[in-house]
Amino acid sequence: MSSPSKRREMDLMKLMMSDYKVETVDDGVQEFYVEFHGPSGSPYHGGVWRMRVELPDAYPYKSPSIGFVNKIYHPNVDEMSGSVCLDVINQTWSPMFDLVNVFEVFLPQLLLYPNPSDPLNGEAAALMMRDQCTYEQRVKEYCERYAKPEHVGASSEEKNSDEELSGDEEHASSDEEMVGEPDP
């Protein structure tokens, strides 16, 4: 096995061990999806995105291809394709970086500090520069409409349903104990 191949596998395992929900395509390590949550302290907080990741054959010497699958309103993300304009991924990538850096540092920084002077979404960039409050409201509308757990796939939906059910079961069982006591 070549070194880039080992590195791809190792980086994918590190990402999975960092509690990111990862779904591989055809059980491979070159293409997969990652569930990404908007960072707190940003209008994207509460949003959940399915991110498409493709690792080139030359990874880690060549940067991964990263894109949003469900819609996001952001100056540096193409609204139609989900492509991300981020210098550290597109131009200044280094083999020192790994996938955990992408999801724990680079993407949160992109959402916290958009760069409207280098836009892929000109409308979002113009709105951000013209009216920050309206821009943040539009971001929140997109999060509500396109970036909820049910928008990232059935497995997320099932997980949330299970959590809700288990929460209801706990309440139901304690209610039954109280109601189920026979009168003396």
Secondary structure, 3 states (H helix, E strand, C coil): CCHHHHHHHHHHHHHHHCCCCEEECCCCCCEEEEEEECCCCCCCCCCEEEEEEECCCCCCCCCCEEEECCCCCCCCECCCCCEECCHHHHCCCCCCCCHHHHHHHHHHHHHHCCCCCCCCCHHHHHHHHHCHHHHHHHHHHHHHHHCCHHHCCHHHHHHHHHHHHHHHHHHHHHHHHHHCCCCC
